[in-house]
Amino acid sequence: MFAIAGDLEAGFNHLCPLEQAAGMDAVKIRKEYGTSLALLGSLDKRELAKGKAEIERELLRQVPFLLETGGYIPTIDHAIPPDVSYGNFLYYLEFKRQLVEGRPGA
């Protein structure tokens, strides 16, 4: 997966951004490289334009596992696209907050 092994050897300790459209998936990276890298992003910005069900599915696919393994900051993978409605963006923020606050140990 990209040049992550070389980055680790060079002393890198985190990855950002993790853009889905470029094939960067935080869950796959965490499973392959463990907790040797802190991760930021990976929530597909394109899903925010689709609707609540898609937003929930995208967050549930990644956030619980990555928070449980540690060293992860849940956020979208790039800037917010212009086709994301304000309502969808607020829903994304609220649903993410609920996931983060509702996890054990929080």
NUDRENLO-296035 format. One record per residue: residue in three letters; chain; x, y, z of N, C-alpha, C, O in turn. Coordinates in pm, whole numbers, plus 50000, padded with zeros to 5 digits. Example, Ala and Ser with C-alpha at 12.3 -4.5 7.8 and 13.67 -1.06 7.14 Angstrom:
 type mol n_east n_north  n_up ca_east ca_north ca_up c_east c_north  c_up o_east o_north  o_up
  ALA   A  51319   49431 50780   51230    49550 50780  51320   49670 50780  51424   49668 50846
  SER   A  51285   49775 50708   51367    49894 50714  51290   50003 50787  51341   50114 50804
***
This chain:
 type mol n_east n_north  n_up ca_east ca_north ca_up c_east c_north  c_up o_east o_north  o_up
  MET   A  50086   49882 50000   50000    50000 50000  50089   50123 50000  50153   50155 50100
  PHE   A  50093   50190 49888   50175    50309 49870  50315   50283 49924  50366   50172 49910
  ALA   A  50377   50379 49984   50514    50365 50035  50516   50373 50186  50609   50429 50244
  ILE   A  50415   50319 50250   50403    50333 50396  50519   50267 50468  50571   50323 50564
  ALA   A  50560   50150 50426   50672    50082 50493  50797   50170 50490  50868   50179 50590
  GLY   A  50823   50233 50378   50937    50323 50368  50923   50445 50457  51020   50493 50515
  ASP   A  50800   50495 50469   50774    50608 50559  50806   50570 50703  50866   50648 50776
  LEU   A  50764   50451 50743   50792    50405 50880  50942   50395 50904  50992   50437 51008
  GLU   A  51013   50338 50808   51159    50326 50821  51226   50462 50831  51329   50476 50896
  ALA   A  51167   50562 50765   51224    50697 50768  51187   50773 50895  51237   50884 50918
  GLY   A  51101   50714 50979   51067    50777 51105  50932   50846 51110  50899   50907 51212
  PHE   A  50855   50839 51004   50721    50897 51007  50637   50824 51111  50648   50702 51125
  ASN   A  50552   50898 51182   50468    50834 51283  50320   50865 51267  50240   50828 51353
  HIS   A  50283   50931 51157   50141    50957 51133  50116   50974 50983  50208   51002 50905
  LEU   A  49991   50957 50946   49949    50979 50807  49831   51074 50803  49734   51058 50876
  CYS   A  49841   51172 50716   49735    51269 50694  49764   51339 50563  49878   51379 50542
  PRO   A  49671   51356 50475   49533    51309 50481  49524   51164 50432  49617   51112 50370
  LEU   A  49413   51103 50460   49385    50968 50412  49263   50977 50322  49151   50957 50367
  GLU   A  49285   51008 50196   49173    51034 50104  49126   50905 50038  49203   50834 49973
  GLN   A  48998   50875 50057   48937    50754 50002  48952   50746 49850  48981   50639 49797
  ALA   A  48931   50857 49781   48939    50857 49634  49078   50819 49584  49093   50776 49470
  ALA   A  49178   50833 49668   49315    50796 49632  49350   50656 49681  49465   50613 49669
  GLY   A  49252   50585 49737   49275    50449 49784  49332   50439 49924  49377   50332 49965
  MET   A  49331   50547 49998   49383    50547 50135  49270   50517 50232  49182   50600 50253
  ASP   A  49271   50400 50290   49166    50356 50380  49227   50329 50517  49311   50240 50532
  ALA   A  49184   50404 50616   49244    50395 50750  49226   50257 50812  49316   50209 50882
  VAL   A  49113   50193 50789   49091    50060 50846  49193   49961 50788  49254   49884 50863
  LYS   A  49212   49963 50658   49309    49873 50595  49451   49904 50644  49530   49813 50671
  ILE   A  49483   50031 50655   49617    50070 50701  49639   50024 50845  49745   49971 50877
  ARG   A  49539   50044 50931   49552    50003 51071  49570   49852 51080  49652   49804 51158
  LYS   A  49493   49777 51001   49505    49630 51006  49640   49582 50955  49694   49483 51005
  GLU   A  49696   49652 50858   49825    49610 50802  49943   49657 50886  50041   49583 50901
  TYR   A  49936   49778 50941   50052    49837 51009  50034   49854 51159  50124   49902 51227
  GLY   A  49919   49815 51211   49897    49826 51355  49896   49970 51402  49858   50062 51329
  THR   A  49939   49989 51524   49933    50121 51587  50064   50198 51573  50088   50294 51646
  SER   A  50148   50157 51480   50275    50228 51461  50256   50364 51395  50349   50445 51392
  LEU   A  50136   50389 51342   50106    50518 51279  49980   50578 51339  49879   50510 51354
  ALA   A  49986   50705 51374   49864    50779 51407  49796   50814 51274  49864   50841 51175
  LEU   A  49664   50813 51273   49588    50835 51149  49490   50949 51166  49429   50965 51271
  LEU   A  49475   51029 51061   49383    51142 51061  49306   51141 50930  49365   51141 50822
  GLY   A  49174   51141 50940   49091    51149 50820  49030   51017 50781  48994   50937 50867
  SER   A  49017   50994 50653   48969    50870 50590  48817   50861 50579  48768   50766 50519
  LEU   A  48741   50956 50634   48596    50953 50616  48565   51017 50481  48595   51135 50459
  ASP   A  48507   50940 50392   48488    50981 50253  48396   51102 50240  48276   51094 50269
  LYS   A  48453   51214 50198   48378    51339 50185  48261   51326 50089  48161   51396 50104
  ARG   A  48272   51238 49991   48166    51221 49891  48038   51164 49951  47929   51188 49899
  GLU   A  48051   51089 50060   47934    51030 50125  47847   51136 50193  47727   51115 50209
  LEU   A  47905   51247 50233   47830    51352 50301  47723   51413 50213  47623   51464 50264
  ALA   A  47741   51411 50083   47643    51470 49991  47524   51378 49967  47422   51423 49915
  LYS   A  47536   51252 50003   47434    51154 49965  47314   51150 50059  47200   51142 50012
  GLY   A  47335   51155 50188   47223    51148 50281  47262   51087 50414  47375   51041 50432
  LYS   A  47168   51087 50506   47194    51041 50643  47237   50895 50649  47330   50861 50723
  ALA   A  47171   50809 50574   47205    50666 50579  47349   50644 50533  47422   50564 50593
  GLU   A  47389   50712 50429   47526    50698 50378  47629   50756 50475  47738   50701 50491
  ILE   A  47593   50865 50539   47682    50925 50638  47702   50828 50754  47815   50803 50797
  GLU   A  47593   50773 50804   47602    50677 50914  47684   50555 50875  47771   50511 50950
  ARG   A  47658   50502 50757   47730    50383 50711  47881   50410 50703  47961   50328 50745
  GLU   A  47918   50526 50649   48060    50560 50635  48126   50574 50772  48237   50524 50792
  LEU   A  48061   50640 50865   48119    50656 50997  48125   50524 51073  48226   50493 51137
  LEU   A  48018   50446 51066   48016    50318 51137  48117   50219 51080  48166   50131 51152
  ARG   A  48148   50232 50953   48244    50143 50888  48385   50162 50945  48465   50069 50943
  GLN   A  48415   50280 50995   48553    50309 51035  48571   50354 51180  48659   50304 51250
  VAL   A  48489   50447 51223   48516    50517 51349  48524   50426 51471  48621   50436 51545
  PRO   A  48427   50337 51497   48437    50256 51618  48567   50173 51625  48635   50173 51728
  PHE   A  48600   50105 51517   48722    50023 51515  48847   50109 51535  48934   50074 51614
  LEU   A  48855   50220 51465   48975    50303 51472  48989   50372 51608  49100   50387 51657
  LEU   A  48879   50413 51668   48888    50472 51802  48929   50366 51903  49006   50394 51996
  GLU   A  48879   50245 51885   48913    50136 51977  49063   50103 51971  49124   50073 52073
  THR   A  49120   50109 51851   49262    50077 51838  49352   50194 51877  49471   50175 51902
  GLY   A  49295   50314 51882   49370    50432 51928  49450   50499 51819  49471   50444 51711
  GLY   A  49495   50619 51851   49579    50693 51757  49506   50735 51631  49564   50733 51522
  TYR   A  49379   50774 51645   49300    50812 51529  49218   50937 51559  49157   50948 51665
  ILE   A  49217   51030 51465   49132    51149 51473  49030   51137 51360  49066   51147 51243
  PRO   A  48902   51117 51395   48799    51099 51291  48760   51232 51227  48708   51322 51293
  THR   A  48784   51241 51099   48744    51359 51022  48736   51321 50875  48783   51214 50834
  ILE   A  48677   51409 50795   48667    51379 50653  48804   51381 50589  48900   51436 50643
  ASP   A  48810   51321 50472   48939    51298 50408  48991   51415 50326  49100   51406 50270
  HIS   A  48918   51523 50317   48960    51638 50237  48865   51752 50270  48786   51741 50364
  ALA   A  48871   51860 50195   48780    51973 50216  48635   51932 50187  48610   51837 50112
  ILE   A  48543   52002 50247   48400    51974 50227  48360   52018 50086  48377   52135 50051
  PRO   A  48309   51926 50005   48270    51962 49868  48148   52055 49867  48069   52055 49961
  PRO   A  48133   52134 49762   48021    52229 49755  47884   52162 49744  47783   52228 49768
  ASP   A  47879   52035 49707   47749    51968 49694  47699   51909 49826  47593   51845 49828
  VAL   A  47772   51929 49936   47727    51882 50067  47636   51989 50127  47678   52104 50145
  SER   A  47513   51951 50156   47420    52047 50214  47459   52079 50359  47526   52000 50426
  TYR   A  47418   52195 50403   47444    52235 50541  47382   52135 50638  47443   52100 50739
  GLY   A  47261   52091 50606   47193    51992 50691  47271   51862 50700  47284   51805 50809
  ASN   A  47322   51814 50588   47401    51691 50589  47530   51709 50668  47573   51619 50740
  PHE   A  47593   51825 50654   47716    51850 50728  47690   51852 50878  47766   51794 50956
  LEU   A  47582   51918 50919   47548    51920 51062  47517   51779 51112  47554   51744 51223
  TYR   A  47449   51700 51030   47417    51562 51069  47546   51482 51086  47561   51407 51183
  TYR   A  47639   51497 50993   47769    51430 51003  47838   51466 51135  47886   51378 51206
  LEU   A  47842   51595 51168   47908    51638 51292  47840   51579 51415  47907   51532 51506
  GLU   A  47707   51581 51417   47633    51530 51532  47649   51379 51545  47672   51329 51655
  PHE   A  47637   51307 51436   47650    51161 51442  47792   51122 51484  47809   51029 51563
  LYS   A  47891   51192 51433   48029    51165 51473  48049   51194 51622  48114   51117 51692
  ARG   A  47992   51305 51669   48003    51338 51812  47943   51227 51897  48001   51187 51998
  GLN   A  47826   51178 51857   47761    51071 51933  47848   50945 51935  47858   50879 52039
  LEU   A  47908   50912 51823   47996    50795 51820  48116   50813 51913  48151   50722 51989
  VAL   A  48177   50929 51907   48296    50953 51988  48260   50956 52137  48330   50895 52217
  GLU   A  48154   51025 52173   48117    51035 52314  48057   50906 52368  48064   50880 52488
  GLY   A  47998   50825 52281   47933    50704 52327  48023   50583 52337  47978   50476 52380
  ARG   A  48147   50597 52299   48235    50481 52303  48278   50453 52448  48289   50546 52528
  PRO   A  48303   50326 52480   48347    50291 52616  48477   50363 52652  48569   50372 52571
  GLY   A  48483   50412 52774   48604    50478 52821  48614   50626 52789  48708   50693 52831
  ALA   A  48515   50678 52715   48519    50820 52677  48472   50909 52790  48469   51031 52775
***
